[in-house]
């Protein structure tokens, strides 16, 4: 009789981990994934979201003062982002035909420093595909509107 009881205890002990694993997998299936919203490529950034990004950069941009033709110091910067709003690499200065003057080079470097200084950025995760790569124009006339 004792041998039968010992055998039954061993069988129960062997079957318990399997039951626990089953319970774990069932409970995991019931928990909905609510940590992030699905990323949808068709969701463009709204104008207010673009303005919010511009305002974040604007806080860090020091416009070169006293530059000749300051109104023409328009610089374009390409930024690539990770999903957490950090930069994915260094910002890229986009200047078709090169710099027009030393002031343009200074303005471009100033814009690049602003992008680096203000990171990470607060951007809507569900629209990551829309802001994964952004080209922003740095124009003293438009940046501070």
Secondary structure, 3 states (H helix, E strand, C coil): CHHHHHHHHHHHHHHHHHHHHHHHHHHHHHCCCCCCCCCCCCCCCCHHHHHHHHHHHHCCCCCCCCCCCHHHCCEEEEEEECCCCCECCCCEEECCCCCCCHHHHHHHHHHHHHHHHHCCCCCCHHHHHHHCEEEEEECHHHHCC
